[in-house]
């Protein structure tokens, strides 16, 4: 019977050599593949560390405390109010308050501003009547009472005629526009003297709007 002899060096070979062999044969992985930024888009190079840090700083700077946010909101409101005041003085449609915007409200203002309205002289006449009524003379007090009744009646009649004509004009010129509240808006404007009205009148008295 033939016996095969196994070399002793093969049996007692150091295990350290066997352990090192797979490590030596393992594929080498590039540094860029191991350290890819998980936030980087697929297929694109990883951003540099300095660029990523600057981006994080910019994002952090945009976060404001509640106090800073309130201060910023107050500043925005003040800027918006300044624009509205300038628009009321100049008639700029872009920054007017919502109640004054639109072609219907613009026409209503022009219609009133182009007419002579008794209601705009209500306050001066009321002061005169009040002074006359305070004089302790019976005839002057009676005159003051009659003037008061005459002024109220004249304002009611003039406002009714103005509102009726304005409503008709609006229906003709703006049949598809929302006209609700435009007549009342115009009549409230007649209670102010023309040079004190806001938005500032854009037409002269007697000029056709």
Backbone as ProteinMPNN parsed JSONL, in Angstrom:
{"seq_chain_A": "XXXXXXXXXXXXXXXXXXXXXXXXXXXXXXXXXXXXXXXXXXXXXXXXXXXXXXXXXXXXXXXXXXXXXXXXXXXXXXXXXXXXXXXXXXXXXXXXXXXXXXXXXXXXXXXXXXXXXXXXXXXXXXXXXXXXXXXXXXXXXXXXXXXXXXXXXXXXXXXXXXXXXXXXXXXXXXXXXXXXXXXXXXXXXXXXXXXXXXXXXXXXXXXXX", "coords_chain_A": {"N_chain_A": [[0.842, -1.189, 0.0], [0.524, 2.139, -0.907], [1.658, 5.069, 0.569], [0.947, 8.509, 0.887], [3.005, 11.151, 1.64], [2.556, 14.049, 3.535], [3.824, 17.261, 3.544], [5.248, 18.664, 6.46], [5.446, 21.368, 6.736], [3.317, 22.448, 5.359], [1.123, 21.671, 6.893], [1.543, 22.883, 9.363], [1.533, 25.57, 8.754], [1.643, 29.035, 9.244], [-1.151, 30.752, 10.481], [-1.412, 33.37, 10.174], [-0.478, 34.095, 7.687], [-2.521, 33.089, 6.071], [-4.599, 34.693, 6.866], [-3.826, 37.195, 6.016], [-3.848, 37.026, 3.316], [-6.467, 37.328, 1.993], [-6.913, 39.982, 2.612], [-4.897, 41.258, 1.236], [-5.689, 40.809, -1.331], [-8.098, 42.129, -1.556], [-10.371, 44.404, -3.138], [-9.43, 47.702, -3.972], [-10.835, 50.581, -2.685], [-11.832, 53.743, -3.739], [-11.154, 56.958, -2.238], [-12.99, 58.943, -2.643], [-15.342, 57.56, -3.177], [-15.887, 56.43, -0.715], [-16.41, 58.535, 0.981], [-18.622, 59.996, 0.102], [-20.871, 62.648, 0.128], [-23.948, 62.35, 1.738], [-25.998, 64.143, 1.151], [-25.41, 65.053, -1.322], [-26.347, 65.288, -4.762], [-27.202, 62.404, -6.744], [-24.783, 61.055, -8.853], [-23.356, 63.377, -9.09], [-20.484, 65.362, -8.268], [-19.154, 65.448, -4.918], [-19.679, 68.288, -2.891], [-17.154, 70.689, -1.952], [-15.63, 70.894, 1.314], [-15.395, 73.481, 2.381], [-17.264, 74.924, 0.86], [-19.626, 73.625, 1.598], [-19.7, 74.248, 4.337], [-19.947, 77.043, 4.265], [-22.45, 77.212, 3.076], [-24.056, 76.063, 5.047], [-23.704, 77.975, 7.048], [-24.923, 80.213, 5.888], [-27.579, 79.367, 5.771], [-28.096, 79.124, 8.482], [-27.915, 81.776, 9.26], [-30.198, 82.872, 8.206], [-32.217, 82.19, 9.91], [-34.238, 83.665, 12.288], [-34.701, 85.155, 15.472], [-37.699, 85.217, 17.546], [-38.099, 87.88, 18.425], [-36.595, 89.369, 16.574], [-38.008, 88.692, 14.259], [-40.505, 89.879, 14.77], [-39.738, 92.551, 14.839], [-38.925, 92.875, 12.206], [-41.368, 92.469, 10.877], [-42.798, 94.693, 11.811], [-41.302, 96.702, 10.61], [-41.82, 96.12, 7.914], [-44.583, 96.633, 7.831], [-44.614, 99.38, 8.407], [-43.28, 100.35, 6.144], [-45.126, 99.605, 4.168], [-47.312, 101.19, 4.934], [-46.252, 103.73, 4.504], [-45.997, 103.699, 1.741], [-48.697, 103.536, 1.067], [-49.661, 106.008, 2.053], [-48.254, 107.77, 0.407], [-49.345, 106.987, -2.027], [-52.025, 107.7, -1.679], [-51.792, 110.433, -1.731], [-50.79, 110.9, -4.268], [-52.356, 109.405, -5.986], [-51.572, 106.976, -7.013], [-52.328, 103.906, -8.283], [-51.203, 101.438, -7.647], [-50.442, 101.148, -4.939], [-52.609, 101.806, -3.411], [-55.091, 101.577, -0.765], [-57.225, 98.651, -0.329], [-59.951, 99.316, -0.469], [-60.004, 101.484, -2.15], [-59.124, 100.695, -4.61], [-59.218, 99.744, -8.102], [-61.02, 100.089, -11.249], [-63.732, 100.842, -11.041], [-64.043, 102.115, -8.536], [-62.278, 104.178, -8.995], [-63.541, 105.618, -11.064], [-65.855, 106.375, -9.711], [-64.807, 108.139, -7.816], [-63.777, 110.14, -9.52], [-66.142, 110.993, -10.729], [-67.53, 112.204, -8.617], [-65.669, 114.153, -7.833], [-65.656, 115.847, -9.998], [-67.967, 117.272, -9.825], [-70.107, 119.766, -8.317], [-70.913, 119.526, -5.019], [-73.272, 119.764, -2.463], [-72.963, 118.617, 0.005], [-70.242, 118.684, 0.661], [-69.79, 121.093, 1.868], [-70.915, 120.894, 4.28], [-69.836, 120.832, 6.949], [-68.634, 123.494, 7.336], [-71.031, 125.051, 7.079], [-72.511, 123.97, 9.168], [-71.072, 124.822, 11.393], [-71.495, 127.616, 11.24], [-74.284, 127.737, 11.557], [-74.47, 126.69, 14.112], [-73.207, 128.676, 15.63], [-74.992, 130.842, 15.228], [-77.246, 129.8, 16.474], [-76.51, 129.912, 19.115], [-76.586, 132.518, 19.824], [-78.378, 134.723, 21.86], [-80.85, 135.648, 20.699], [-84.063, 135.747, 19.617], [-85.008, 135.847, 16.924], [-82.697, 135.285, 15.435], [-82.147, 132.712, 16.298], [-84.326, 131.371, 15.287], [-83.851, 131.696, 12.563], [-81.485, 130.223, 12.366], [-82.47, 127.664, 12.905], [-84.152, 127.266, 10.695], [-82.261, 127.425, 8.633], [-80.741, 125.159, 9.248], [-82.576, 123.058, 8.777], [-82.971, 123.512, 6.039], [-80.393, 123.044, 4.972], [-79.987, 120.312, 5.611], [-82.082, 119.13, 4.134], [-81.369, 119.923, 1.531], [-78.917, 118.606, 1.209], [-79.709, 115.929, 1.326], [-81.379, 115.712, -0.951], [-79.567, 116.441, -3.02], [-77.612, 114.444, -2.711], [-79.127, 112.162, -3.286], [-79.748, 112.578, -5.993], [-77.148, 112.619, -7.075], [-76.265, 110.022, -6.401], [-78.092, 108.441, -7.863], [-77.494, 109.145, -10.541], [-74.807, 108.416, -10.681], [-74.949, 105.643, -10.232], [-76.289, 104.841, -12.545], [-74.414, 105.579, -14.527], [-72.258, 103.93, -13.847], [-73.346, 101.387, -14.321], [-73.562, 101.503, -17.071], [-70.908, 101.87, -17.987], [-69.386, 99.918, -16.715], [-70.453, 97.136, -16.994], [-69.81, 94.481, -16.443], [-68.279, 94.494, -14.209], [-67.661, 94.371, -10.643], [-69.806, 96.257, -8.762], [-70.786, 96.791, -6.289], [-71.313, 98.744, -3.441], [-70.02, 100.963, -4.445], [-71.45, 103.339, -4.939], [-72.196, 104.221, -2.35], [-69.631, 104.575, -1.376], [-68.788, 106.746, -2.962], [-70.619, 108.744, -2.15], [-69.916, 109.09, 0.513], [-67.514, 110.3, 0.116], [-68.29, 112.793, -0.797], [-68.821, 114.201, 1.499], [-66.528, 115.38, 2.323], [-64.426, 118.229, 1.893], [-63.205, 119.203, -1.299], [-60.415, 119.668, -1.634], [-59.381, 118.368, 0.513], [-59.773, 115.71, 0.187], [-58.997, 112.231, 0.039], [-58.135, 109.353, -1.795], [-56.148, 111.809, -3.582], [-57.902, 114.176, -5.582], [-58.181, 113.689, -9.113], [-59.279, 114.964, -11.244], [-60.588, 118.088, -12.547], [-63.034, 120.413, -11.333], [-66.056, 120.29, -13.047], [-64.916, 119.037, -15.186], [-65.205, 116.302, -17.413], [-65.396, 112.982, -16.317]], "CA_chain_A": [[0.0, 0.0, 0.0], [1.371, 3.33, -1.093], [1.26, 6.159, 1.483], [1.404, 9.845, 0.46], [3.529, 11.951, 2.749], [2.209, 15.475, 3.472], [4.91, 18.033, 4.174], [4.885, 19.269, 7.74], [5.364, 22.84, 6.598], [1.974, 22.77, 4.871], [0.178, 21.478, 7.987], [1.776, 23.838, 10.443], [1.753, 26.903, 8.198], [1.099, 30.087, 10.132], [-2.466, 31.25, 10.096], [-1.302, 34.805, 9.869], [-0.343, 34.236, 6.249], [-3.84, 32.88, 5.462], [-5.455, 35.831, 7.164], [-3.377, 38.36, 5.269], [-4.03, 36.856, 1.88], [-7.672, 37.991, 1.465], [-6.796, 41.431, 2.746], [-4.047, 41.759, 0.162], [-6.385, 40.668, -2.612], [-9.368, 42.883, -1.526], [-10.359, 45.528, -4.081], [-9.118, 49.004, -3.396], [-11.942, 51.522, -2.862], [-11.334, 55.121, -3.803], [-11.56, 57.78, -1.106], [-14.182, 59.713, -3.001], [-16.51, 56.689, -3.087], [-16.197, 56.147, 0.68], [-16.786, 59.74, 1.724], [-19.604, 60.776, -0.641], [-21.849, 63.356, 0.954], [-25.296, 61.792, 1.503], [-26.878, 65.174, 0.625], [-25.038, 65.401, -2.689], [-27.175, 64.597, -5.762], [-26.622, 61.205, -7.316], [-24.099, 61.255, -10.113], [-22.643, 64.639, -9.089], [-19.377, 65.329, -7.309], [-19.421, 65.94, -3.581], [-19.178, 69.648, -2.743], [-16.018, 70.847, -1.077], [-16.002, 71.129, 2.689], [-15.543, 74.92, 2.61], [-18.526, 75.343, 0.264], [-20.706, 73.093, 2.418], [-19.752, 75.005, 5.58], [-20.497, 78.371, 3.991], [-23.872, 77.042, 2.836], [-24.709, 75.856, 6.337], [-23.708, 79.249, 7.762], [-25.931, 81.096, 5.293], [-28.888, 78.883, 6.203], [-28.244, 79.448, 9.894], [-28.099, 83.213, 9.408], [-31.553, 83.242, 7.823], [-33.108, 81.911, 11.018], [-34.31, 84.821, 13.159], [-35.396, 84.97, 16.737], [-39.044, 85.822, 17.51], [-37.996, 89.339, 18.562], [-36.149, 89.909, 15.289], [-39.102, 88.517, 13.293], [-41.509, 90.913, 15.033], [-39.181, 93.843, 14.407], [-38.966, 92.91, 10.746], [-42.767, 92.644, 10.485], [-43.155, 96.09, 12.05], [-40.676, 97.491, 9.556], [-42.559, 95.908, 6.665], [-45.864, 97.344, 7.925], [-44.352, 100.816, 8.274], [-42.974, 100.63, 4.737], [-46.377, 99.511, 3.409], [-48.12, 102.363, 5.256], [-45.657, 104.886, 3.825], [-46.377, 103.6, 0.329], [-50.122, 103.867, 0.957], [-49.832, 107.447, 2.214], [-47.785, 108.418, -0.821], [-50.302, 106.685, -3.089], [-53.23, 108.499, -1.447], [-51.505, 111.81, -2.134], [-50.497, 110.979, -5.708], [-53.334, 108.652, -6.766], [-50.946, 105.801, -7.606], [-53.219, 102.76, -8.077], [-50.493, 100.233, -7.208], [-50.296, 101.047, -3.493], [-53.802, 102.292, -2.726], [-55.796, 100.568, 0.043], [-58.131, 97.797, -1.103], [-61.251, 99.967, -0.683], [-59.872, 102.533, -3.169], [-58.557, 100.148, -5.837], [-60.101, 99.28, -9.158], [-61.561, 101.117, -12.157], [-65.048, 101.299, -10.597], [-63.841, 103.11, -7.485], [-61.621, 105.337, -9.605], [-64.56, 106.394, -11.768], [-66.741, 106.968, -8.702], [-64.109, 109.316, -7.264], [-63.722, 111.189, -10.545], [-67.508, 111.507, -10.931], [-67.834, 113.099, -7.506], [-64.739, 115.284, -7.82], [-65.952, 116.751, -11.117], [-69.248, 117.919, -9.582], [-70.302, 120.575, -7.118], [-71.773, 118.79, -4.098], [-73.622, 120.556, -1.284], [-72.523, 117.93, 1.214], [-68.861, 118.992, 1.02], [-69.799, 122.314, 2.679], [-71.762, 120.647, 5.444], [-69.161, 121.221, 8.19], [-68.626, 124.961, 7.512], [-72.384, 125.554, 7.317], [-72.929, 123.524, 10.495], [-70.437, 125.711, 12.373], [-72.199, 128.902, 11.181], [-75.62, 127.556, 12.154], [-74.293, 126.508, 15.557], [-72.921, 129.988, 16.218], [-76.233, 131.61, 15.222], [-78.181, 129.251, 17.461], [-76.03, 130.231, 20.47], [-76.893, 133.923, 20.12], [-79.65, 134.783, 22.597], [-81.806, 136.503, 19.996], [-85.078, 134.83, 19.131], [-85.071, 135.825, 15.459], [-81.501, 134.583, 14.899], [-82.3, 131.288, 16.591], [-85.284, 130.839, 14.317], [-83.147, 131.619, 11.275], [-80.547, 129.096, 12.455], [-83.245, 126.429, 12.782], [-84.576, 127.133, 9.297], [-81.062, 127.104, 7.838], [-80.387, 123.764, 9.533], [-83.508, 122.211, 8.029], [-82.707, 123.699, 4.611], [-79.126, 122.369, 4.641], [-80.196, 118.854, 5.658], [-82.923, 118.757, 3.0], [-80.595, 120.111, 0.3], [-77.904, 117.542, 1.126], [-80.397, 114.674, 1.021], [-81.815, 115.733, -2.355], [-78.389, 116.432, -3.886], [-76.969, 113.125, -2.616], [-79.978, 111.207, -3.994], [-79.551, 112.781, -7.438], [-75.778, 112.178, -7.401], [-76.204, 108.558, -6.334], [-78.861, 107.874, -8.975], [-76.743, 109.342, -11.782], [-73.588, 107.61, -10.628], [-75.329, 104.238, -10.402], [-76.598, 104.64, -13.962], [-73.16, 105.634, -15.281], [-71.466, 102.729, -13.551], [-73.957, 100.253, -15.018], [-73.268, 101.636, -18.504], [-69.479, 101.772, -18.272], [-68.794, 98.71, -16.122], [-71.54, 96.156, -16.82], [-69.304, 93.187, -15.982], [-67.456, 94.688, -13.015], [-68.369, 94.37, -9.353], [-70.095, 97.657, -8.453], [-71.409, 96.871, -4.971], [-70.687, 99.67, -2.49], [-69.356, 102.09, -5.106], [-72.248, 104.556, -4.766], [-72.013, 104.657, -0.963], [-68.24, 105.053, -1.297], [-68.74, 108.075, -3.566], [-71.382, 109.692, -1.34], [-69.104, 109.408, 1.686], [-66.464, 111.212, -0.337], [-68.858, 114.133, -0.951], [-68.864, 114.874, 2.795], [-65.249, 116.055, 2.528], [-64.104, 119.284, 0.94], [-62.448, 118.588, -2.393], [-58.963, 119.752, -1.463], [-58.999, 117.505, 1.633], [-60.141, 114.332, -0.105], [-57.979, 111.23, -0.242], [-57.019, 109.768, -2.642], [-56.204, 113.16, -4.111], [-58.679, 114.269, -6.836], [-57.407, 113.659, -10.356], [-59.992, 115.747, -12.254], [-61.006, 119.404, -12.116], [-64.482, 120.571, -11.238], [-66.63, 120.551, -14.356], [-64.278, 118.162, -16.18], [-65.927, 115.044, -17.54], [-64.513, 111.852, -15.972]], "C_chain_A": [[0.87, 1.229, 0.0], [0.837, 4.474, -0.253], [1.85, 7.444, 0.974], [1.832, 10.628, 1.677], [3.204, 13.424, 2.52], [3.297, 16.261, 4.159], [4.408, 18.693, 5.438], [4.745, 20.776, 7.648], [3.988, 23.281, 6.135], [0.953, 22.667, 6.001], [0.293, 22.564, 9.022], [2.05, 25.248, 9.925], [1.047, 27.945, 9.081], [-0.218, 30.612, 9.582], [-2.409, 32.727, 9.736], [-1.145, 35.037, 8.386], [-1.681, 34.058, 5.549], [-4.753, 34.076, 5.698], [-5.076, 37.046, 6.346], [-3.693, 38.258, 3.794], [-5.295, 37.518, 1.369], [-7.574, 39.504, 1.545], [-5.958, 42.021, 1.642], [-4.752, 41.748, -1.163], [-7.682, 41.463, -2.662], [-9.273, 44.06, -2.463], [-10.155, 46.833, -3.349], [-10.253, 49.96, -3.718], [-11.405, 52.936, -2.8], [-11.897, 55.928, -2.645], [-12.834, 58.551, -1.393], [-15.437, 58.875, -2.912], [-16.904, 56.437, -1.635], [-16.767, 57.35, 1.407], [-17.795, 60.582, 0.968], [-20.627, 61.382, 0.303], [-23.244, 62.796, 0.69], [-26.274, 62.822, 0.952], [-26.555, 65.557, -0.801], [-25.91, 64.654, -3.67], [-26.431, 63.426, -6.378], [-25.988, 61.522, -8.666], [-23.344, 62.558, -10.194], [-21.534, 64.59, -8.06], [-19.771, 65.929, -5.973], [-18.89, 67.357, -3.441], [-18.014, 69.704, -1.773], [-16.481, 71.212, 0.325], [-16.229, 72.617, 2.96], [-16.866, 75.428, 2.055], [-19.704, 74.859, 1.09], [-20.84, 73.873, 3.719], [-20.346, 76.388, 5.372], [-21.996, 78.302, 3.733], [-24.628, 76.854, 4.137], [-24.783, 77.149, 7.138], [-24.775, 80.19, 7.22], [-27.332, 80.676, 5.686], [-29.143, 79.236, 7.658], [-28.51, 80.928, 10.106], [-29.519, 83.655, 9.061], [-32.565, 82.979, 8.936], [-33.063, 83.082, 11.994], [-35.034, 84.448, 14.441], [-36.78, 85.59, 16.647], [-39.011, 87.342, 17.619], [-37.585, 89.982, 17.244], [-37.253, 89.795, 14.23], [-40.181, 89.577, 13.502], [-41.024, 92.285, 14.59], [-39.216, 93.966, 12.886], [-40.39, 93.113, 10.24], [-43.222, 94.087, 10.693], [-42.55, 96.995, 10.986], [-41.389, 97.343, 8.222], [-43.891, 96.645, 6.68], [-45.671, 98.853, 7.782], [-44.056, 101.192, 6.828], [-44.241, 100.584, 3.884], [-47.272, 100.724, 3.675], [-47.572, 103.619, 4.579], [-46.022, 104.881, 2.34], [-47.846, 103.965, 0.133], [-50.361, 105.36, 1.099], [-49.38, 108.197, 0.972], [-48.764, 108.187, -1.968], [-51.588, 107.489, -2.923], [-53.024, 109.948, -1.88], [-51.31, 111.949, -3.637], [-51.533, 110.281, -6.582], [-52.757, 107.428, -7.44], [-51.766, 104.555, -7.262], [-52.509, 101.551, -7.467], [-50.496, 100.059, -5.698], [-51.501, 101.598, -2.73], [-54.381, 101.203, -1.823], [-56.82, 99.815, -0.795], [-59.459, 98.489, -1.397], [-61.197, 101.012, -1.791], [-59.402, 101.999, -4.519], [-59.635, 99.801, -6.853], [-60.662, 100.397, -10.0], [-62.91, 101.656, -11.724], [-64.892, 102.377, -9.526], [-63.156, 104.363, -8.048], [-62.647, 106.218, -10.327], [-65.5, 107.067, -10.771], [-66.098, 108.212, -8.087], [-64.106, 110.46, -8.277], [-65.1, 111.817, -10.779], [-67.863, 112.522, -9.849], [-66.949, 114.343, -7.552], [-65.02, 116.285, -8.94], [-67.231, 117.552, -10.906], [-69.17, 118.836, -8.357], [-71.311, 119.853, -6.228], [-72.02, 119.646, -2.862], [-73.053, 119.937, -0.018], [-71.098, 118.294, 1.617], [-68.748, 120.26, 1.858], [-70.636, 122.15, 3.942], [-71.095, 121.145, 6.735], [-69.073, 122.742, 8.346], [-70.008, 125.531, 7.806], [-72.88, 125.152, 8.69], [-72.32, 124.408, 11.576], [-71.155, 127.054, 12.412], [-73.566, 128.807, 11.858], [-75.506, 127.395, 13.665], [-74.012, 127.835, 16.251], [-74.191, 130.839, 16.288], [-77.211, 131.112, 16.284], [-77.762, 129.572, 18.887], [-76.287, 131.692, 20.839], [-78.288, 134.009, 20.739], [-80.579, 135.847, 21.988], [-82.8, 135.574, 19.323], [-85.124, 134.724, 17.626], [-83.887, 135.088, 14.859], [-81.59, 133.074, 15.156], [-83.297, 130.634, 15.64], [-84.646, 130.7, 12.932], [-82.182, 130.43, 11.256], [-81.271, 127.771, 12.292], [-83.684, 126.201, 11.343], [-83.389, 126.789, 8.379], [-80.662, 125.635, 8.032], [-81.274, 122.806, 8.752], [-83.255, 122.3, 6.523], [-81.442, 122.949, 4.184], [-79.313, 120.854, 4.614], [-81.01, 118.402, 4.454], [-82.158, 118.87, 1.678], [-79.561, 119.004, 0.123], [-78.554, 116.216, 0.751], [-80.798, 114.625, -0.447], [-80.619, 115.654, -3.301], [-77.698, 115.068, -3.871], [-77.789, 112.071, -3.353], [-79.797, 111.334, -5.504], [-78.167, 112.289, -7.861], [-75.681, 110.656, -7.403], [-76.94, 107.898, -7.482], [-78.092, 107.988, -10.29], [-75.475, 108.48, -11.806], [-73.899, 106.13, -10.836], [-75.621, 103.916, -11.859], [-75.325, 104.636, -14.805], [-72.308, 104.384, -15.06], [-72.026, 101.508, -14.276], [-73.661, 100.303, -16.513], [-71.796, 101.366, -18.813], [-68.847, 100.481, -17.773], [-69.872, 97.644, -15.915], [-71.067, 94.824, -16.229], [-68.451, 93.296, -14.724], [-68.315, 94.648, -11.753], [-68.539, 95.817, -8.893], [-70.678, 97.847, -7.047], [-70.614, 97.813, -4.058], [-70.058, 100.889, -3.116], [-70.118, 103.397, -4.9], [-72.102, 105.097, -3.339], [-70.609, 105.206, -0.744], [-68.13, 106.477, -1.841], [-69.47, 109.108, -2.719], [-70.644, 110.05, -0.044], [-67.995, 110.39, 1.328], [-66.993, 112.637, -0.467], [-68.915, 114.893, 0.372], [-67.568, 115.599, 3.124], [-65.07, 117.161, 1.491], [-63.102, 118.737, -0.071], [-60.951, 118.598, -2.143], [-58.462, 118.879, -0.315], [-59.264, 116.031, 1.349], [-58.915, 113.472, -0.396], [-58.663, 109.974, -0.746], [-57.241, 111.139, -3.28], [-56.992, 113.2, -5.423], [-57.779, 114.388, -8.061], [-58.077, 114.439, -11.467], [-60.403, 117.091, -11.659], [-62.539, 119.447, -12.06], [-65.043, 120.99, -12.601], [-66.028, 119.702, -15.467], [-64.985, 116.824, -16.209], [-65.001, 113.865, -17.228], [-64.441, 110.804, -17.084]], "O_chain_A": [[1.814, 1.358, 0.78], [-0.341, 4.814, -0.363], [3.039, 7.528, 0.665], [1.078, 10.745, 2.642], [3.521, 13.988, 1.472], [3.658, 15.931, 5.289], [3.294, 19.213, 5.488], [3.997, 21.382, 8.415], [3.538, 24.373, 6.481], [0.024, 23.471, 6.072], [-0.705, 23.101, 9.502], [2.726, 26.033, 10.59], [-0.047, 27.698, 9.589], [-0.366, 30.875, 8.388], [-3.295, 33.244, 9.056], [-1.613, 36.047, 7.861], [-1.978, 34.75, 4.574], [-5.572, 34.428, 4.848], [-5.943, 37.854, 6.015], [-3.795, 39.269, 3.098], [-5.218, 38.232, 0.369], [-8.074, 40.221, 0.679], [-6.23, 43.118, 1.153], [-4.465, 42.571, -2.032], [-8.329, 41.485, -3.709], [-8.208, 44.666, -2.584], [-10.653, 47.03, -2.241], [-10.604, 50.139, -4.884], [-10.619, 53.28, -1.917], [-12.975, 55.63, -2.131], [-13.652, 58.783, -0.502], [-16.504, 59.405, -2.604], [-18.082, 56.253, -1.33], [-17.533, 57.191, 2.357], [-17.831, 61.795, 1.171], [-21.176, 60.7, 1.169], [-23.685, 62.768, -0.459], [-27.279, 62.447, 0.349], [-27.311, 66.291, -1.436], [-26.199, 63.479, -3.444], [-25.208, 63.445, -6.519], [-26.595, 62.18, -9.511], [-22.744, 62.855, -11.227], [-21.631, 63.852, -7.079], [-20.624, 66.815, -5.908], [-17.753, 67.619, -3.834], [-17.9, 68.867, -0.878], [-17.566, 71.762, 0.515], [-17.154, 72.978, 3.688], [-17.525, 76.258, 2.68], [-20.678, 75.59, 1.269], [-21.955, 74.138, 4.168], [-21.142, 76.861, 6.183], [-22.737, 79.208, 4.114], [-25.71, 77.413, 4.321], [-25.773, 77.409, 7.822], [-25.451, 80.881, 7.983], [-28.191, 81.528, 5.913], [-30.258, 79.6, 8.033], [-29.242, 81.304, 11.021], [-29.994, 84.679, 9.552], [-33.674, 83.512, 8.89], [-31.993, 83.455, 12.475], [-35.867, 83.542, 14.471], [-37.025, 86.41, 15.763], [-39.809, 88.024, 16.976], [-38.141, 91.002, 16.839], [-37.416, 90.692, 13.402], [-40.716, 90.116, 12.534], [-41.785, 93.081, 14.04], [-39.502, 95.036, 12.349], [-40.603, 93.849, 9.276], [-43.941, 94.643, 9.863], [-43.192, 97.934, 10.516], [-41.547, 98.316, 7.484], [-44.294, 97.22, 5.668], [-46.462, 99.526, 7.121], [-44.521, 102.222, 6.34], [-44.423, 101.41, 2.989], [-47.916, 101.232, 2.758], [-48.339, 104.473, 4.133], [-46.318, 105.925, 1.759], [-48.202, 104.623, -0.845], [-51.165, 105.931, 0.362], [-50.037, 109.141, 0.532], [-48.99, 109.08, -2.785], [-52.181, 107.916, -3.914], [-53.956, 110.609, -2.337], [-51.625, 112.989, -4.216], [-51.592, 110.529, -7.786], [-53.378, 106.88, -8.351], [-51.887, 104.191, -6.093], [-53.157, 100.719, -6.832], [-50.549, 98.927, -5.215], [-51.414, 101.83, -1.525], [-54.18, 100.018, -2.091], [-57.234, 100.291, -1.852], [-60.039, 98.276, -2.461], [-62.24, 101.393, -2.323], [-59.291, 102.764, -5.477], [-60.799, 99.594, -6.511], [-60.775, 101.532, -9.536], [-63.221, 102.814, -12.005], [-65.532, 103.426, -9.598], [-63.44, 105.478, -7.611], [-62.608, 107.442, -10.2], [-65.897, 108.215, -10.975], [-66.771, 109.218, -7.865], [-64.397, 111.605, -7.933], [-65.211, 113.023, -11.0], [-68.431, 113.575, -10.139], [-67.426, 115.457, -7.336], [-64.653, 117.455, -8.827], [-67.554, 118.42, -11.717], [-68.299, 118.697, -7.498], [-72.44, 119.601, -6.647], [-71.08, 120.192, -2.282], [-72.701, 120.648, 0.923], [-70.766, 118.223, 2.8], [-67.719, 120.486, 2.496], [-71.016, 123.127, 4.586], [-71.744, 121.821, 7.533], [-69.414, 123.247, 9.416], [-70.155, 126.392, 8.674], [-73.605, 125.917, 9.326], [-72.979, 124.712, 12.57], [-71.404, 127.587, 13.494], [-73.952, 129.685, 12.63], [-76.342, 127.901, 14.413], [-74.525, 128.087, 17.342], [-74.44, 131.489, 17.304], [-77.914, 131.902, 16.913], [-78.594, 129.507, 19.792], [-76.218, 132.065, 22.01], [-79.25, 133.445, 20.217], [-81.019, 136.787, 22.651], [-82.411, 134.707, 18.541], [-85.264, 133.624, 17.091], [-84.042, 134.348, 13.887], [-81.16, 132.268, 14.331], [-83.126, 129.482, 15.241], [-84.871, 129.717, 12.226], [-82.077, 129.721, 10.255], [-80.772, 126.859, 11.632], [-83.601, 125.086, 10.83], [-83.511, 125.967, 7.47], [-80.288, 124.959, 7.074], [-80.785, 121.858, 8.137], [-83.316, 121.295, 5.816], [-81.432, 122.291, 3.143], [-78.846, 120.189, 3.69], [-80.673, 117.403, 3.818], [-82.287, 118.008, 0.808], [-79.352, 118.521, -0.99], [-78.008, 115.462, -0.055], [-80.585, 113.614, -1.116], [-80.641, 114.895, -4.27], [-77.248, 114.592, -4.913], [-77.22, 111.178, -3.981], [-79.704, 110.331, -6.211], [-78.029, 111.62, -8.885], [-75.082, 110.07, -8.306], [-76.468, 106.899, -8.024], [-78.045, 107.034, -11.066], [-75.127, 107.894, -12.831], [-73.171, 105.442, -11.551], [-75.25, 102.852, -12.354], [-75.167, 103.796, -15.691], [-71.711, 103.856, -15.998], [-71.266, 100.687, -14.789], [-73.523, 99.261, -17.153], [-71.481, 100.702, -19.8], [-67.872, 100.003, -18.352], [-70.171, 97.286, -14.776], [-71.846, 94.12, -15.585], [-67.953, 92.285, -14.227], [-69.527, 94.861, -11.796], [-67.557, 96.523, -8.661], [-71.025, 98.966, -6.671], [-69.397, 97.685, -3.926], [-69.599, 101.776, -2.396], [-69.505, 104.447, -4.707], [-71.908, 106.298, -3.147], [-70.42, 106.181, -0.017], [-67.456, 107.319, -1.248], [-68.994, 110.235, -2.581], [-70.738, 111.18, 0.436], [-67.592, 111.212, 2.152], [-66.242, 113.593, -0.272], [-69.044, 116.117, 0.366], [-67.509, 116.352, 4.096], [-65.515, 117.033, 0.35], [-62.256, 117.909, 0.265], [-60.282, 117.604, -2.423], [-57.256, 118.669, -0.178], [-58.998, 115.187, 2.204], [-57.938, 113.925, -0.992], [-59.677, 109.562, -0.182], [-58.376, 111.566, -3.489], [-56.781, 112.352, -6.289], [-56.764, 115.085, -8.05], [-57.5, 114.572, -12.546], [-60.548, 117.23, -10.445], [-63.228, 118.624, -12.663], [-64.553, 121.933, -13.221], [-66.569, 119.652, -16.571], [-65.326, 116.27, -15.164], [-63.925, 113.761, -17.818], [-63.743, 109.8, -16.942]]}, "name": "protein", "num_of_chains": 1, "seq": "XXXXXXXXXXXXXXXXXXXXXXXXXXXXXXXXXXXXXXXXXXXXXXXXXXXXXXXXXXXXXXXXXXXXXXXXXXXXXXXXXXXXXXXXXXXXXXXXXXXXXXXXXXXXXXXXXXXXXXXXXXXXXXXXXXXXXXXXXXXXXXXXXXXXXXXXXXXXXXXXXXXXXXXXXXXXXXXXXXXXXXXXXXXXXXXXXXXXXXXXXXXXXXXXX"}
